[in-house]
Amino acid sequence: MLGSTPYKKKISVRLYPRLAATNQSGLCPVRLTARWHGEELQVDTGEIILPQRVRSDGEVEKLWQSDSQMVLGGRKLTVKEEGTMPTHPDVYTNINARLVNVVKQVTDTFNRLYDAAPFEKVSKAAMLAELLPAEVRSVTAPAPMKMEAARTFRQVLEEWKEENRNLAKDSLRKYDQLATMMEVWRPELRPGQVTQKVAKEYLQHLLDLQKSDATIKVHFAGIRKCLEQLNLKADMTWLQYSAKNAPQLDLEMEEVRKLIQWRPTSESLAEERDRWLFQLFSGRRYEDLEKFDKRERISLTLEDGSKVPALLHAQGKTGNDAAVPLPPIAVKIGERWGWHFPARNWQQRGDWIKEIAKGAGLTREWDDRLITGGKVVHNWRPIWQVISTHTARHTAGTLLKQVSNGNKALAKMVLGHADEDVTDRYAKDKARLLAPAVLDAWRKILGEWYDGVPVR
């Protein structure tokens, strides 16, 4: 009889600036990600850094080195620049020393636990118990629970993911943040132990962290999802959280043209710029773009007998077929990349599109406001710091309505928001009727770039 596979004494510990959490001053937190034995742990290090800054000559100066995972001091500031140029909140050598200590602490903890039981798996719970302070771990001893209810939030959510693996990636990772937060806030807490008092304390914890109402709503939905997965009561009113969503960023017509005219400084940025624009013109979500098949390209025959290129695909979220007519520039982008874009993770894409938008001069100020606890917290930032991969679809819908006198049918067709009474078999017929209006709208939005090609 074969024995169990021995586990190796090996752990990967990496540091990443959380660029998505960049504040108005350009500062962002540093996150630690540790992976070992099939486990993953993500925690904030408590360090805040300035990942980059723009010099007076317009050049971008990198202050974080990804390869070495170290903060850079940058060039020495002149007397005139001191106090006006942004920099790290502490001397870079001090920050690096503390980050090295954090990495060492995690690595040493893993090695100590492994040495205590060689070749055995080091559990995530054991790592958390060693790394987190005693006062954080201490939770009033709960009443004994059945083993079914004793599983962690992450274990329950992973089971839910496996049972619903056909859902889109965004839907599957929707509640990951809840699992991570619980592991830090109260690692011993289990879904079945959530009472009204605990829910109230957790809500206050999220508000203290200035989490948006939209994020809090997802967290509470995740708690209900865990209870449902365990066949426990989940419809209590105190587990409901209503939220008002803050407005989402849309690019203006001139800003879209700036992205088209911008000359990429690297192959990866050229790839992302073109991918983002292709999402804009095709109305695709990223997970739909990942599953794109060249055979989905079709031609629509219009009433006058002319043909226009289009894409026929099933939206991952709605399941509806969408035949989307493409402007000439979108066809040229598709041909440039052989109708296939390399798969990239959403965080990498988010970093790239922000760098692209900054290089293209998208500096319009936008109130990236946060609504937390029903209160609005204003946060004015240049749009290059706010733009994301989802901005493409949102911009498409807004601009199509804007140039067509509010014709919602154009945006709904391109984005795949089909009416419930329109069955899938009518997708092509609907597209033939609306294609001229959609292409005319893109002509107004793009001007001379309608049949152009993005600059390289």
C-alpha positions as a Markdown table, in Angstrom:
| # | Residue | x | y | z |
|---|---|---|---|---|
| 1 | Met | 0.0 | 0.0 | 0.0 |
| 2 | Leu | 1.4 | 3.3 | -1.0 |
| 3 | Gly | 2.1 | 5.9 | 1.7 |
| 4 | Ser | 1.0 | 9.6 | 1.5 |
| 5 | Thr | 3.1 | 11.9 | -0.6 |
| 6 | Pro | 5.8 | 13.7 | 1.5 |
| 7 | Tyr | 5.6 | 17.5 | 1.6 |
| 8 | Lys | 8.8 | 19.5 | 0.9 |
| 9 | Lys | 10.3 | 22.1 | 3.1 |
| 10 | Lys | 9.6 | 24.8 | 0.6 |
| 11 | Ile | 7.6 | 28.1 | 0.8 |
| 12 | Ser | 7.3 | 31.1 | -1.6 |
| 13 | Val | 7.0 | 34.5 | 0.0 |
| 14 | Arg | 6.4 | 37.5 | -2.3 |
| 15 | Leu | 5.7 | 41.2 | -1.7 |
| 16 | Tyr | 3.4 | 43.2 | -4.0 |
| 17 | Pro | 2.3 | 46.9 | -3.9 |
| 18 | Arg | -1.5 | 47.0 | -3.9 |
| 19 | Leu | -1.7 | 49.5 | -6.7 |
| 20 | Ala | -5.5 | 49.2 | -6.8 |
| 21 | Ala | -5.5 | 50.8 | -3.3 |
| 22 | Thr | -3.4 | 53.8 | -4.3 |
| 23 | Asn | -4.6 | 57.0 | -2.5 |
| 24 | Gln | -4.7 | 60.5 | -3.7 |
| 25 | Ser | -1.1 | 61.1 | -2.8 |
| 26 | Gly | 0.0 | 58.1 | -4.9 |
| 27 | Leu | 0.8 | 56.0 | -1.8 |
| 28 | Cys | -0.3 | 52.3 | -1.6 |
| 29 | Pro | 0.1 | 49.5 | 0.9 |
| 30 | Val | 2.4 | 46.5 | 0.5 |
| 31 | Arg | 0.8 | 43.0 | 0.6 |
| 32 | Leu | 2.6 | 39.8 | 1.4 |
| 33 | Thr | 1.6 | 36.5 | -0.3 |
| 34 | Ala | 2.9 | 33.2 | 0.9 |
| 35 | Arg | 2.3 | 29.9 | -0.9 |
| 36 | Trp | 3.2 | 26.4 | 0.4 |
| 37 | His | 1.8 | 22.9 | 0.3 |
| 38 | Gly | -1.2 | 24.0 | -1.8 |
| 39 | Glu | -2.1 | 26.8 | 0.7 |
| 40 | Glu | -2.1 | 30.5 | 0.2 |
| 41 | Leu | -1.9 | 33.4 | 2.8 |
| 42 | Gln | -2.3 | 37.0 | 1.9 |
| 43 | Val | -1.8 | 39.7 | 4.6 |
| 44 | Asp | -1.0 | 43.4 | 4.6 |
| 45 | Thr | 2.4 | 44.2 | 5.9 |
| 46 | Gly | 1.4 | 47.5 | 7.4 |
| 47 | Glu | 3.9 | 49.3 | 5.2 |
| 48 | Ile | 2.9 | 52.2 | 2.9 |
| 49 | Ile | 5.1 | 53.1 | -0.1 |
| 50 | Leu | 5.2 | 55.3 | -3.1 |
| 51 | Pro | 5.6 | 52.9 | -6.1 |
| 52 | Gln | 6.5 | 55.6 | -8.6 |
| 53 | Arg | 6.5 | 59.3 | -9.1 |
| 54 | Val | 6.6 | 61.7 | -12.1 |
| 55 | Arg | 9.7 | 63.9 | -12.2 |
| 56 | Ser | 9.6 | 67.6 | -13.3 |
| 57 | Asp | 10.8 | 66.6 | -16.8 |
| 58 | Gly | 7.8 | 64.3 | -17.1 |
| 59 | Glu | 9.7 | 61.0 | -16.8 |
| 60 | Val | 8.3 | 58.3 | -14.5 |
| 61 | Glu | 10.7 | 57.3 | -11.8 |
| 62 | Lys | 10.2 | 53.8 | -10.4 |
| 63 | Leu | 10.5 | 53.5 | -6.6 |
| 64 | Trp | 9.6 | 49.8 | -6.3 |
| 65 | Gln | 11.7 | 47.0 | -7.8 |
| 66 | Ser | 9.6 | 44.0 | -8.5 |
| 67 | Asp | 12.5 | 41.5 | -8.9 |
| 68 | Ser | 14.2 | 42.3 | -5.6 |
| 69 | Gln | 10.9 | 43.2 | -3.9 |
| 70 | Met | 12.6 | 46.3 | -2.4 |
| 71 | Val | 11.8 | 49.9 | -2.1 |
| 72 | Leu | 14.1 | 52.3 | -4.0 |
| 73 | Gly | 15.2 | 55.6 | -2.7 |
| 74 | Gly | 15.1 | 57.3 | -6.1 |
| 75 | Arg | 17.3 | 60.2 | -7.0 |
| 76 | Lys | 18.3 | 62.8 | -4.4 |
| 77 | Leu | 15.8 | 65.7 | -4.4 |
| 78 | Thr | 17.0 | 69.2 | -4.7 |
| 79 | Val | 16.3 | 71.7 | -1.9 |
| 80 | Lys | 13.5 | 73.2 | -4.1 |
| 81 | Glu | 11.9 | 69.8 | -4.6 |
| 82 | Glu | 11.9 | 68.8 | -1.0 |
| 83 | Gly | 8.4 | 69.1 | 0.4 |
| 84 | Thr | 6.8 | 69.4 | -3.0 |
| 85 | Met | 7.9 | 66.1 | -4.7 |
| 86 | Pro | 6.1 | 63.0 | -3.3 |
| 87 | Thr | 8.2 | 60.4 | -1.5 |
| 88 | His | 7.9 | 57.4 | 0.8 |
| 89 | Pro | 6.4 | 58.1 | 4.3 |
| 90 | Asp | 9.7 | 56.8 | 5.8 |
| 91 | Val | 13.3 | 56.4 | 4.8 |
| 92 | Tyr | 13.4 | 53.7 | 2.2 |
| 93 | Thr | 16.1 | 51.7 | 4.1 |
| 94 | Asn | 13.8 | 51.5 | 7.2 |
| 95 | Ile | 10.9 | 50.3 | 5.1 |
| 96 | Asn | 13.1 | 47.6 | 3.4 |
| 97 | Ala | 14.4 | 46.5 | 6.8 |
| 98 | Arg | 10.9 | 46.1 | 8.2 |
| 99 | Leu | 9.7 | 44.2 | 5.0 |
| 100 | Val | 12.7 | 41.9 | 5.2 |
| 101 | Asn | 11.8 | 41.1 | 8.9 |
| 102 | Val | 8.2 | 40.4 | 7.9 |
| 103 | Val | 9.3 | 38.0 | 5.1 |
| 104 | Lys | 11.8 | 36.4 | 7.6 |
| 105 | Gln | 9.1 | 36.0 | 10.2 |
| 106 | Val | 6.8 | 34.1 | 7.8 |
| 107 | Thr | 9.6 | 32.0 | 6.5 |
| 108 | Asp | 11.0 | 31.1 | 9.9 |
| 109 | Thr | 7.5 | 30.3 | 11.2 |
| 110 | Phe | 7.0 | 27.8 | 8.3 |
| 111 | Asn | 10.4 | 26.2 | 8.8 |
| 112 | Arg | 9.8 | 25.8 | 12.5 |
| 113 | Leu | 6.4 | 24.2 | 12.0 |
| 114 | Tyr | 7.8 | 21.9 | 9.3 |
| 115 | Asp | 10.7 | 20.8 | 11.4 |
| 116 | Ala | 8.3 | 19.9 | 14.2 |
| 117 | Ala | 6.6 | 17.3 | 11.8 |
| 118 | Pro | 8.9 | 16.7 | 8.8 |
| 119 | Phe | 7.3 | 15.8 | 5.5 |
| 120 | Glu | 3.8 | 16.6 | 6.9 |
| 121 | Lys | 1.6 | 19.4 | 5.5 |
| 122 | Val | 1.8 | 22.7 | 7.4 |
| 123 | Ser | -1.7 | 23.9 | 7.7 |
| 124 | Lys | -2.8 | 27.5 | 7.1 |
| 125 | Ala | -4.5 | 27.5 | 10.5 |
| 126 | Ala | -1.2 | 26.6 | 12.2 |
| 127 | Met | 0.6 | 29.4 | 10.3 |
| 128 | Leu | -2.1 | 32.0 | 11.3 |
| 129 | Ala | -2.0 | 30.9 | 14.9 |
| 130 | Glu | 1.8 | 31.5 | 15.1 |
| 131 | Leu | 1.9 | 34.7 | 13.1 |
| 132 | Leu | -1.1 | 36.6 | 14.5 |
| 133 | Pro | -0.9 | 38.2 | 18.0 |
| 134 | Ala | -2.6 | 36.4 | 20.8 |
| 135 | Glu | -5.1 | 39.2 | 21.3 |
| 136 | Val | -6.2 | 38.9 | 17.7 |
| 137 | Arg | -6.6 | 35.1 | 17.9 |
| 138 | Ser | -8.5 | 35.1 | 21.2 |
| 139 | Val | -12.2 | 34.7 | 20.7 |
| 140 | Thr | -14.7 | 33.7 | 23.3 |
| 141 | Ala | -14.9 | 29.9 | 23.3 |
| 142 | Pro | -18.0 | 29.0 | 21.3 |
| 143 | Ala | -20.5 | 26.3 | 22.0 |
| 144 | Pro | -19.5 | 22.9 | 20.5 |
| 145 | Met | -20.5 | 22.5 | 16.9 |
| 146 | Lys | -21.0 | 19.7 | 14.6 |
| 147 | Met | -18.1 | 18.9 | 12.3 |
| 148 | Glu | -20.1 | 20.0 | 9.3 |
| 149 | Ala | -20.4 | 23.5 | 10.7 |
| 150 | Ala | -16.8 | 23.7 | 11.9 |
| 151 | Arg | -15.3 | 24.3 | 8.5 |
| 152 | Thr | -13.7 | 27.7 | 7.8 |
| 153 | Phe | -15.2 | 30.4 | 5.6 |
| 154 | Arg | -12.6 | 29.6 | 2.9 |
| 155 | Gln | -13.3 | 25.9 | 3.0 |
| 156 | Val | -17.0 | 26.4 | 2.6 |
| 157 | Leu | -16.6 | 28.9 | -0.2 |
| 158 | Glu | -14.1 | 26.6 | -2.0 |
| 159 | Glu | -16.7 | 23.9 | -1.8 |
| 160 | Trp | -19.3 | 26.3 | -3.3 |
| 161 | Lys | -16.8 | 27.2 | -6.0 |
| 162 | Glu | -16.3 | 23.6 | -7.0 |
| 163 | Glu | -20.0 | 23.0 | -7.2 |
| 164 | Asn | -20.5 | 26.2 | -9.3 |
| 165 | Arg | -17.3 | 26.0 | -11.4 |
| 166 | Asn | -19.2 | 26.8 | -14.6 |
| 167 | Leu | -19.7 | 30.4 | -13.4 |
| 168 | Ala | -17.6 | 33.2 | -14.6 |
| 169 | Lys | -14.2 | 33.8 | -12.9 |
| 170 | Asp | -15.4 | 37.1 | -11.5 |
| 171 | Ser | -18.4 | 35.4 | -9.9 |
| 172 | Leu | -16.3 | 32.6 | -8.4 |
| 173 | Arg | -13.7 | 34.9 | -6.7 |
| 174 | Lys | -16.4 | 37.3 | -5.6 |
| 175 | Tyr | -16.2 | 36.2 | -1.9 |
| 176 | Asp | -12.5 | 35.5 | -1.7 |
| 177 | Gln | -12.0 | 38.8 | 0.2 |
| 178 | Leu | -14.5 | 37.7 | 2.9 |
| 179 | Ala | -12.5 | 34.5 | 3.5 |
| 180 | Thr | -9.2 | 36.5 | 3.7 |
| 181 | Met | -10.7 | 39.1 | 6.0 |
| 182 | Met | -12.1 | 36.5 | 8.4 |
| 183 | Glu | -8.7 | 34.8 | 8.6 |
| 184 | Val | -7.2 | 38.0 | 9.8 |
| 185 | Trp | -10.0 | 39.4 | 11.9 |
| 186 | Arg | -11.1 | 36.3 | 13.8 |
| 187 | Pro | -9.3 | 33.2 | 12.4 |
| 188 | Glu | -11.1 | 30.8 | 14.8 |
| 189 | Leu | -14.6 | 32.1 | 13.8 |
| 190 | Arg | -16.7 | 29.7 | 11.8 |
| 191 | Pro | -19.8 | 30.5 | 9.6 |
| 192 | Gly | -22.1 | 28.7 | 12.0 |
| 193 | Gln | -21.0 | 30.9 | 14.9 |
| 194 | Val | -22.1 | 34.2 | 13.3 |
| 195 | Thr | -24.7 | 35.7 | 15.5 |
| 196 | Gln | -26.4 | 39.1 | 15.3 |
| 197 | Lys | -23.8 | 40.5 | 17.8 |
| 198 | Val | -20.9 | 39.1 | 15.7 |
| 199 | Ala | -22.4 | 40.5 | 12.5 |
| 200 | Lys | -22.7 | 43.9 | 14.1 |
| 201 | Glu | -19.0 | 43.8 | 15.2 |
| 202 | Tyr | -17.9 | 42.6 | 11.8 |
| 203 | Leu | -19.8 | 45.5 | 10.1 |
| 204 | Gln | -18.1 | 48.0 | 12.5 |
| 205 | His | -14.7 | 46.4 | 11.6 |
| 206 | Leu | -15.4 | 46.9 | 7.9 |
| 207 | Leu | -16.5 | 50.5 | 8.5 |
| 208 | Asp | -13.4 | 51.2 | 10.5 |
| 209 | Leu | -11.4 | 50.0 | 7.5 |
| 210 | Gln | -13.4 | 52.4 | 5.4 |
| 211 | Lys | -14.7 | 49.6 | 3.1 |
| 212 | Ser | -17.3 | 50.8 | 0.6 |
| 213 | Asp | -20.9 | 49.9 | 1.1 |
| 214 | Ala | -20.8 | 47.9 | -2.1 |
| 215 | Thr | -17.9 | 45.9 | -0.7 |
| 216 | Ile | -19.7 | 45.4 | 2.7 |
| 217 | Lys | -22.8 | 44.2 | 0.8 |
| 218 | Val | -20.6 | 41.5 | -0.9 |
| 219 | His | -19.1 | 40.4 | 2.4 |
| 220 | Phe | -22.6 | 39.9 | 4.0 |
| 221 | Ala | -23.8 | 38.1 | 0.9 |
| 222 | Gly | -20.8 | 35.9 | 1.3 |
| 223 | Ile | -21.7 | 35.1 | 4.9 |
| 224 | Arg | -25.2 | 34.2 | 3.8 |
| 225 | Lys | -23.8 | 32.0 | 1.0 |
| 226 | Cys | -21.7 | 30.1 | 3.5 |
| 227 | Leu | -24.7 | 29.5 | 5.7 |
| 228 | Glu | -26.8 | 28.3 | 2.8 |
| 229 | Gln | -24.0 | 26.0 | 1.8 |
| 230 | Leu | -24.1 | 24.5 | 5.3 |
| 231 | Asn | -27.9 | 24.2 | 5.1 |
| 232 | Leu | -28.2 | 26.7 | 8.0 |
| 233 | Lys | -30.7 | 29.6 | 8.3 |
| 234 | Ala | -29.5 | 32.5 | 6.3 |
| 235 | Asp | -32.4 | 34.9 | 5.7 |
| 236 | Met | -32.1 | 36.9 | 8.9 |
| 237 | Thr | -32.7 | 40.7 | 8.4 |
| 238 | Trp | -29.5 | 41.5 | 10.3 |
| 239 | Leu | -27.5 | 39.7 | 7.6 |
| 240 | Gln | -28.9 | 42.0 | 4.9 |
| 241 | Tyr | -27.0 | 45.1 | 3.9 |
| 242 | Ser | -28.2 | 47.6 | 1.3 |
| 243 | Ala | -25.8 | 49.8 | -0.5 |
| 244 | Lys | -25.7 | 52.7 | -2.9 |
| 245 | Asn | -23.1 | 52.3 | -5.6 |
| 246 | Ala | -20.8 | 55.1 | -6.4 |
| 247 | Pro | -20.7 | 56.3 | -10.0 |
| 248 | Gln | -18.4 | 54.4 | -12.3 |
| 249 | Leu | -15.8 | 56.1 | -14.5 |
| 250 | Asp | -16.5 | 56.5 | -18.2 |
| 251 | Leu | -14.0 | 57.9 | -20.7 |
| 252 | Glu | -15.0 | 60.7 | -22.9 |
| 253 | Met | -14.6 | 60.5 | -26.7 |
| 254 | Glu | -11.4 | 62.5 | -26.9 |
| 255 | Glu | -9.9 | 60.3 | -24.2 |
| 256 | Val | -10.6 | 57.1 | -26.2 |
| 257 | Arg | -8.9 | 58.8 | -29.1 |
| 258 | Lys | -5.9 | 59.6 | -27.0 |
| 259 | Leu | -5.5 | 55.9 | -26.1 |
| 260 | Ile | -5.7 | 55.0 | -29.8 |
| 261 | Gln | -3.0 | 57.7 | -30.7 |
| 262 | Trp | -0.7 | 56.8 | -27.8 |
| 263 | Arg | 2.5 | 55.0 | -28.9 |
| 264 | Pro | 3.2 | 52.0 | -26.6 |
| 265 | Thr | 6.6 | 51.9 | -24.9 |
| 266 | Ser | 6.7 | 48.1 | -24.6 |
| 267 | Glu | 5.1 | 45.0 | -26.2 |
| 268 | Ser | 3.1 | 44.3 | -23.1 |
| 269 | Leu | 1.6 | 47.8 | -23.0 |
| 270 | Ala | 0.8 | 47.5 | -26.7 |
| 271 | Glu | -1.0 | 44.2 | -26.1 |
| 272 | Glu | -3.1 | 45.7 | -23.2 |
| 273 | Arg | -4.0 | 48.9 | -25.0 |
| 274 | Asp | -5.3 | 46.9 | -28.0 |
| 275 | Arg | -7.0 | 44.3 | -25.7 |
| 276 | Trp | -8.8 | 47.1 | -23.8 |
| 277 | Leu | -9.9 | 48.8 | -27.0 |
| 278 | Phe | -11.1 | 45.5 | -28.4 |
| 279 | Gln | -13.2 | 45.0 | -25.3 |
| 280 | Leu | -14.6 | 48.5 | -25.8 |
| 281 | Phe | -15.7 | 47.8 | -29.4 |
| 282 | Ser | -16.9 | 44.2 | -28.9 |
| 283 | Gly | -18.6 | 44.8 | -25.5 |
| 284 | Arg | -16.9 | 41.7 | -24.1 |
| 285 | Arg | -16.2 | 41.0 | -20.5 |
| 286 | Tyr | -12.7 | 39.8 | -19.9 |
| 287 | Glu | -13.7 | 36.2 | -19.2 |
| 288 | Asp | -15.7 | 36.2 | -22.5 |
| 289 | Leu | -12.6 | 37.4 | -24.3 |
| 290 | Glu | -10.5 | 34.7 | -22.8 |
| 291 | Lys | -12.9 | 32.0 | -24.3 |
| 292 | Phe | -13.0 | 33.7 | -27.7 |
| 293 | Asp | -13.0 | 31.3 | -30.6 |
| 294 | Lys | -12.0 | 32.5 | -34.1 |
| 295 | Arg | -15.0 | 30.6 | -35.5 |
| 296 | Glu | -17.3 | 33.1 | -33.7 |
| 297 | Arg | -16.5 | 35.7 | -36.4 |
| 298 | Ile | -19.4 | 36.1 | -38.7 |
| 299 | Ser | -20.7 | 38.5 | -41.4 |
| 300 | Leu | -24.0 | 40.2 | -41.1 |
| 301 | Thr | -25.9 | 40.8 | -44.3 |
| 302 | Leu | -27.8 | 44.1 | -44.1 |
| 303 | Glu | -31.1 | 45.0 | -45.9 |
| 304 | Asp | -29.1 | 46.7 | -48.7 |
| 305 | Gly | -27.1 | 43.5 | -49.3 |
| 306 | Ser | -23.9 | 44.8 | -47.9 |
| 307 | Lys | -22.0 | 42.8 | -45.3 |
| 308 | Val | -20.4 | 43.9 | -42.1 |
| 309 | Pro | -18.1 | 41.9 | -39.8 |
| 310 | Ala | -19.4 | 40.9 | -36.4 |
| 311 | Leu | -18.8 | 38.6 | -33.5 |
| 312 | Leu | -21.3 | 36.0 | -32.3 |
| 313 | His | -20.8 | 34.9 | -28.7 |
| 314 | Ala | -22.7 | 33.9 | -25.6 |
| 315 | Gln | -22.1 | 36.3 | -22.7 |
| 316 | Gly | -20.6 | 34.5 | -19.8 |
| 317 | Lys | -22.9 | 36.3 | -17.3 |
| 318 | Thr | -26.2 | 36.4 | -19.1 |
| 319 | Gly | -25.9 | 33.3 | -21.3 |
| 320 | Asn | -27.5 | 35.3 | -24.2 |
| 321 | Asp | -26.2 | 35.2 | -27.7 |
| 322 | Ala | -24.9 | 38.6 | -28.9 |
| 323 | Ala | -24.1 | 39.4 | -32.5 |
| 324 | Val | -22.0 | 42.5 | -32.3 |
| 325 | Pro | -21.1 | 44.5 | -35.5 |
| 326 | Leu | -17.5 | 45.6 | -35.4 |
| 327 | Pro | -16.2 | 49.0 | -36.6 |
| 328 | Pro | -13.2 | 48.7 | -39.0 |
| 329 | Ile | -10.7 | 49.6 | -36.3 |
| 330 | Ala | -11.8 | 46.7 | -34.2 |
| 331 | Val | -11.3 | 44.3 | -37.1 |
| 332 | Lys | -7.8 | 45.6 | -37.6 |
| 333 | Ile | -7.0 | 45.1 | -33.9 |
| 334 | Gly | -8.2 | 41.5 | -34.2 |
| 335 | Glu | -6.1 | 40.9 | -37.3 |
| 336 | Arg | -3.1 | 42.4 | -35.6 |
| 337 | Trp | -3.2 | 39.9 | -32.8 |
| 338 | Gly | -4.4 | 36.9 | -34.9 |
| 339 | Trp | -7.8 | 37.2 | -33.1 |
| 340 | His | -6.2 | 35.9 | -29.9 |
| 341 | Phe | -5.0 | 37.9 | -26.9 |
| 342 | Pro | -2.6 | 36.1 | -24.4 |
| 343 | Ala | -4.3 | 35.3 | -21.1 |
| 344 | Arg | -3.3 | 37.8 | -18.3 |
| 345 | Asn | -4.5 | 38.1 | -14.7 |
| 346 | Trp | -6.8 | 41.0 | -13.8 |
| 347 | Gln | -4.3 | 42.6 | -11.4 |
| 348 | Gln | -1.6 | 42.7 | -14.1 |
| 349 | Arg | -4.0 | 44.1 | -16.6 |
| 350 | Gly | -5.1 | 46.7 | -14.1 |
| 351 | Asp | -1.6 | 47.9 | -13.6 |
| 352 | Trp | -0.9 | 48.0 | -17.3 |
| 353 | Ile | -4.0 | 50.0 | -18.3 |
| 354 | Lys | -3.2 | 52.6 | -15.6 |
| 355 | Glu | 0.3 | 53.0 | -16.9 |
| 356 | Ile | -1.1 | 53.3 | -20.5 |
| 357 | Ala | -3.7 | 55.9 | -19.5 |
| 358 | Lys | -1.0 | 57.9 | -17.7 |
| 359 | Gly | 1.3 | 57.8 | -20.7 |
| 360 | Ala | -1.6 | 58.9 | -22.9 |
| 361 | Gly | -2.2 | 61.9 | -20.8 |
| 362 | Leu | -5.6 | 61.0 | -19.2 |
| 363 | Thr | -5.3 | 63.5 | -16.4 |
| 364 | Arg | -8.9 | 64.6 | -16.0 |
| 365 | Glu | -9.8 | 64.7 | -12.3 |
| 366 | Trp | -12.5 | 62.2 | -11.2 |
| 367 | Asp | -14.2 | 61.9 | -7.9 |
| 368 | Asp | -13.5 | 58.2 | -7.1 |
| 369 | Arg | -15.8 | 58.6 | -4.2 |
| 370 | Leu | -16.3 | 56.0 | -1.5 |
| 371 | Ile | -19.7 | 55.4 | 0.0 |
| 372 | Thr | -19.3 | 53.8 | 3.4 |
| 373 | Gly | -21.9 | 53.6 | 6.1 |
| 374 | Gly | -24.2 | 55.6 | 3.9 |
| 375 | Lys | -21.7 | 58.6 | 4.0 |
| 376 | Val | -19.9 | 59.9 | 0.9 |
| 377 | Val | -16.1 | 60.2 | 1.2 |
| 378 | His | -14.8 | 62.2 | -1.7 |
| 379 | Asn | -11.5 | 61.2 | -3.4 |
| 380 | Trp | -10.5 | 63.3 | -6.4 |
| 381 | Arg | -7.9 | 61.6 | -8.5 |
| 382 | Pro | -6.6 | 61.7 | -12.1 |
| 383 | Ile | -8.5 | 59.2 | -14.1 |
| 384 | Trp | -5.3 | 57.2 | -15.0 |
| 385 | Gln | -5.3 | 56.1 | -11.4 |
| 386 | Val | -8.9 | 55.0 | -11.5 |
| 387 | Ile | -9.3 | 53.4 | -15.0 |
| 388 | Ser | -9.7 | 49.6 | -14.9 |
| 389 | Thr | -10.4 | 46.7 | -17.3 |
| 390 | His | -14.1 | 47.1 | -16.7 |
| 391 | Thr | -14.0 | 50.7 | -17.7 |
| 392 | Ala | -14.0 | 49.6 | -21.4 |
| 393 | Arg | -17.5 | 48.1 | -21.3 |
| 394 | His | -18.9 | 50.8 | -19.2 |
| 395 | Thr | -17.5 | 53.5 | -21.5 |
| 396 | Ala | -18.9 | 51.7 | -24.6 |
| 397 | Gly | -22.4 | 51.7 | -23.1 |
| 398 | Thr | -22.3 | 55.3 | -22.1 |
| 399 | Leu | -20.8 | 56.7 | -25.4 |
| 400 | Leu | -23.2 | 54.7 | -27.6 |
| 401 | Lys | -26.2 | 56.1 | -25.8 |
| 402 | Gln | -24.6 | 59.6 | -25.8 |
| 403 | Val | -24.2 | 59.9 | -29.6 |
| 404 | Ser | -27.5 | 58.2 | -30.5 |
| 405 | Asn | -29.8 | 60.5 | -28.5 |
| 406 | Gly | -30.2 | 58.0 | -25.7 |
| 407 | Asn | -31.0 | 55.0 | -27.8 |
| 408 | Lys | -30.5 | 52.3 | -25.2 |
| 409 | Ala | -31.0 | 49.5 | -27.7 |
| 410 | Leu | -27.6 | 50.0 | -29.2 |
| 411 | Ala | -25.7 | 49.7 | -25.9 |
| 412 | Lys | -27.9 | 46.7 | -24.7 |
| 413 | Met | -27.1 | 44.8 | -27.9 |
| 414 | Val | -23.3 | 45.5 | -27.8 |
| 415 | Leu | -23.1 | 44.7 | -24.1 |
| 416 | Gly | -25.3 | 41.6 | -24.3 |
| 417 | His | -28.0 | 42.9 | -22.1 |
| 418 | Ala | -30.8 | 41.2 | -24.0 |
| 419 | Asp | -34.5 | 41.7 | -23.2 |
| 420 | Glu | -36.0 | 38.7 | -21.4 |
| 421 | Asp | -38.6 | 38.3 | -24.1 |
| 422 | Val | -36.0 | 38.1 | -26.9 |
| 423 | Thr | -34.9 | 34.6 | -27.4 |
| 424 | Asp | -31.4 | 33.7 | -28.5 |
| 425 | Arg | -32.4 | 32.7 | -32.0 |
| 426 | Tyr | -33.3 | 36.3 | -32.8 |
| 427 | Ala | -29.8 | 37.6 | -32.1 |
| 428 | Lys | -28.6 | 37.8 | -35.7 |
| 429 | Asp | -31.9 | 39.4 | -36.9 |
| 430 | Lys | -31.7 | 42.0 | -34.2 |
| 431 | Ala | -28.1 | 42.7 | -35.0 |
| 432 | Arg | -28.9 | 43.2 | -38.8 |
| 433 | Leu | -31.5 | 45.8 | -37.9 |
| 434 | Leu | -29.3 | 47.7 | -35.5 |
| 435 | Ala | -25.9 | 47.3 | -37.1 |
| 436 | Pro | -26.1 | 50.4 | -39.3 |
| 437 | Ala | -27.0 | 52.5 | -36.2 |
| 438 | Val | -24.2 | 50.9 | -34.1 |
| 439 | Leu | -21.6 | 51.6 | -36.7 |
| 440 | Asp | -22.8 | 55.1 | -37.3 |
| 441 | Ala | -22.5 | 55.7 | -33.5 |
| 442 | Trp | -18.9 | 54.4 | -33.5 |
| 443 | Arg | -18.1 | 56.7 | -36.5 |
| 444 | Lys | -19.3 | 59.7 | -34.5 |
| 445 | Ile | -17.3 | 58.5 | -31.4 |
| 446 | Leu | -14.0 | 57.8 | -33.3 |
| 447 | Gly | -14.0 | 60.4 | -36.0 |
| 448 | Glu | -11.0 | 59.8 | -38.3 |
| 449 | Trp | -10.0 | 56.8 | -36.3 |
| 450 | Tyr | -13.1 | 54.9 | -37.2 |
| 451 | Asp | -11.3 | 53.0 | -40.0 |
| 452 | Gly | -7.8 | 53.6 | -38.6 |
| 453 | Val | -5.4 | 51.5 | -36.6 |
| 454 | Pro | -4.0 | 52.1 | -33.1 |
| 455 | Val | -0.6 | 53.7 | -33.3 |
| 456 | Arg | 2.4 | 51.4 | -32.7 |
